[in-house]
């Protein structure tokens, strides 16, 4: 997503898919790569998430990155 854009960032891990944006408040992780977010191709991460009743799909409640 471009820095000035409002598009959603998306990725899937096996059957769990995630969609988020800096411009959508969910109370959960929403920092896109274009705004300095840590999620990138090849980075090992442990993602804790819930299926949100008010947000379509899954929301990230905890993100742990490998060193």
Secondary structure, DSSP 4 states (H G I P E B T S, - for coil): --TT--PPEEEEETTEEEEE-TTS--SS----GGGT-S--TT--EEEEEEE-SSSSSEEEEEEEE--
